[in-house]
Amino acid sequence: MPKKNFIVTISGTPGSGKSTIAQNLTKIFNGQRVYVGGIRRQLAKDMKMTLAELNQYGLTHPETDVDVDKKAAQKARQLAKKFPVIVEGRTQFHFLPESIKLYIKADLEEGAKRIWLSLQKPANKIKRNEAKINSLVELKKTIFSREKNDLKRYKKYYNLDHTNEAHYDFILDTTPINARQATKKVVDFIKNHTE
């Protein structure tokens, strides 16, 4: 059985299944989840912006990243006193160096297809707070642009390239596998890492 209180950080590419894996791990390990993307999406809504607009605004307003990231890491450490904690956020491995660091990736084509499928459900559209996107081609351009923006912000504020796989303990390409298979691979790794 794994050590009781551990922190797992999950970074990766859009549409790779990070959220699904995080939700599954939270259930499997009877843990708590900290979702940085959800915090930033809520911040965007509160500021009457889409996520893309907040990301653009964030290039000159570091608090939209730095404050959120610091608070998420602080919350994770607090929760880890009692529970296993799954933290989903692109730079959280940097703020929680003691964590088990996962990088979940999928190629742009597959990631975009998964997000596009998810966006066909009205509830997911509202939850994601994305700008209005009319096609898969447009979505791919948006993802590419968002990734460039994220890289620029993290380099500026943290001098960090979150896509450098050397930062992570475990890298998983989910392009050819489903969520169940991906979750099993991650669970096996965590169990081996914490026993």
N, C-alpha and C positions, 0 to 999 in steps of 0.2 A: 504493500500500500504506500502511495506517495506521502512525503512529508506533509503535515497538515496545512501549514501556512506558507504558501509560496506566491510569487507574482510572476505572471506570464505577460509579456508585452508583445503585441501583434502589430507589425507594420506591413506595408506591401503596396500592391498596385490596385487601382480601381477595378471592381468586378472580379477580383480573385477569390472572393468568398470569405474575406476577413471577418465580416459581421456574423455570417452564418457559423463559422468555426468558433468565434468568440462566444456566441449564444450557446452552442453545443457544449463547449468546454465548461461554461458556467454551470450548466445542468449536470454534466457528468461528474464534476469535482465538487458539486454542491457549493459553488463559490459566489462571488460578487463580480459584477462587470462594471468597468468604468469605460465609457465610450466618448472619446474626445471629439469625434466627428459629430456626434449628437449634441454635445455642448456647443460646438461652433455653429452648427445649424440653428440651434435655438438662439444663439447670440445674433446671428444674421436676421432671423425673424424679428427679434426684439428691436433691431436697428432698422427694420423695414427694408432689408436687402435680401437678395438671393445669395446663396453660398459663393457663387462666382464673384459677385460684387464685393462681398466681405473679403475674399481672398485678394482682390485688387486693392481694396482699401488697406488691407493688412501689410502691403508693401511699404507703406509709410506710417503705419500705426502698429508697432511691435506688440502692444498689449493684447491685440486680438489673438496672437499666438502665444506669447511668452506667459502672460497671466493665466491663460487657460491651461497651458501645459504644466505650469508649476502647481496649479490647484489640483489638476488631475493626478499628478504624481503624489502630492500630499495626501489626497483622498485614498489612493491605492495603498500607501504605507499604513494609513490609519486602519483601513479595512483588513489588511493583512495580519493585524494583531489577532484577528479572530477567524478569518476565512482565507481560502485560496482566492486570489484576485486575478481576473483577466482584464488587461488594460489594452484597449484598441485605440491606437493613435500612432501616426507616422513617426513621431520623434520621441515617443515615450521610452524607448530603449536607452536613450541618451540621459533622460531624467531619472531612470530607474536602473542604474547599471547592475544592481544585484538581481535583476529579473532574468527569467528564461526568455531569451529574445528570439522571436519568430519572424520570418519574412515570408509572406504568402504572395505569390505572383501568378499572373496569367497574361498571355499575350494580349495586345490591344484589341485585336479582332474579337477574341472570345470574351474578354472582360466587357467590352462595349455591348456585345449581344446579350450578356447576362443582365447588365444594367437596363438595357432597352426593354427586355422582357419584364423586368421588375417595374419599370415606369408605366407599363400598360395598366397597372392596377392603380386607380385613383388615390387610394390611401398612401401608397408608396411615393407617389408624386408629391403629395403634401409633405410627407415626412422628410423626404430628401431635400426639399426646398431648392431645387435646381431651377435654372432659368428655363423658359419654355423651349423645348427641343422637339423638332418636327420630324426628324428622321435619324436612322442609325448613322448615316454619314456625318450628319451634324453633331451627333453625340460623340463620335470618335474625335472630331476636331475639338470639341469642348474638353474631353478627357485629356487630350494631348496638351492643350493650352493650360489646363489646371495643373497638370504634372510639372510643366515648365515653371509656372507661378510658384508652386510649392517648393521646388528646388531652389528658386531664387530667394524666397523668404527664409528658408531654413539655413541657407548659406550665409545670408546677411545677418540673421539674429543669433545663430548657433555655430556658424562656421562648420556646417554639417551637410554631408550628402547622404540622405537616408536611403538612397538606392544602392549604396556600396554594401554588397553582401558580406563583406568582412566584419561588419558590425554585429552579425547575428549568429546565434547558436545553431539554428535550424532553418533551412531554406526549402520551401516546397512550391513547385510549379503545379498549379491545379488545372492548367489548360486541358490536359487529357483525362482528368478524373472528376468524379462527382463529389458532392459535399460530404456524403457518408464516408467515402474512401479517404478524402482529405482529412476529415476529423479523426479517423482511425489512425492515420499516420502521425498526426500531431499528438494524439493521446499516448500512443506508444512511445514517442520521443520524450514527452513530459514524464511519463512513469519511469522510464529508464534514467532520466536526468535527476529525478527526485528520490529514488529509492536508496 
